[in-house]
């Protein structure tokens, strides 16, 4: 399998904070059309099933992806969030219905030829980045739609985008990505990513398609691997987890984890 189409099989971006939501808040992910799955990880919906007694604190952990999102009750106000090297906290109202599209690493720039580095560590109005997609969401989405309808509308739109996209399958970039993902982010950037590309070219490609350096992306992948592993109380106690994941000591592990998640590992895993 070509590394370009292999990213989905090597990487599962997890958002665990929203799976531990308060009562009356639900989060669901929906698979896109099979032809879109190498590009889009999922469509998602975060909504209240009843008004909450107070505002909702919503934490997004670092996952290496780019997302488009909007409130289904007000689709004209739509946003894009770039690669983030730390968690992001949102304070939402007590009643909401957010819908989003999560693109796999490198895929939003591939489809729309937008420099990911210009989006990093922030979110902004989608109209400032890709006006056509912003206008499509504003005119085609509304709060009466069910999840199946939303998925179908997204599929039709992004299949059309894909049919017009000039995909750059640079093997130097995608072999480097495959090495990082296959090794769960535990790589020596200088030695292991020898894919026929200079360090300067590597920085340029990662900047445009990922939004940050290969080193920072590797750290996020390593963090995501830990989330997927769901470490046991014993591995946390015995410090086995951070050694196996390439951290040089426990303090380094806890500091980096808190930066990406917003809380310590023991609190994140409920132990």
C-alpha positions, 0 to 999 in steps of 0.5 A: 500500500502506498504511504499516501493512502496508508495514513488512515491505517497507521494513525487514529487521531483520538479526542478522548476529552469529549468522550468524558462529557457531562450528562446531556452532551453527546459526541459522535463520529461518522465515516465519510464515503470510502473514496474520501477516507484516505483524506477525511478521518471523520465527520463529527457532531458534538451536541446537547440533548437538553439545555445544560445548567451552565456553560460547557468547557470543551477541551480539544487535545492535540491530534495533528489534524485540521478541522472545519467546524460550525454550529448547525444552528448558525452555519454562516459562522464557520471556522477552520482550526489548524495543527495545534501543538497544545490543547485548546479550550473552548467555553460553549453555551449551555445549548449547542449543536456543533458539526465538523470535518476532521482531515487526516494529516496533510490532507486539507492542504492537498485538497485545497492547496492552503499552506497549513503553517498559516493555520497553525495553533489557532482557529479562524473564519473559514471564509478567510481561508477558503471562501467557496467551502465557507459559502457552501456550508452557509447555504447548504447546512441547517439545523433541521438536518439529521446526521445521515443527511449531513454526511451525504451533503458533505460526501457530495461536496468533498467528492467534487473537491477531490475530483478537481484536486491535484494531489501531490503524492511526494514519496519523500514526504509520505515515506517520512510520515509513514516512518513516524506513524509506524514507529508511534512518533519515536524516531530520530528526525536526523537519522531515521527520516532519511527518505532522500530529502534534505532537512531543509526540504523536509522542514518546508514540506512538513510546514506546508502540509502538516503545519509544523516541523517533523519533530513537533508532529512526531511528539503529537503522534507519540502522545496520541499513541499513549492515548490509544494505549489507555495505560494501566495504573501499573504502567503509570505507577512503574514509569514503564509507559514513558520509557517505552514511549521514548521519554527520558524521564517522568517529569518530561513525560508529564510536562509534554502530556499536560501540554497536549491534553491539559491535565496530567496523565493520572487525571486523564486516565482517571487514576 
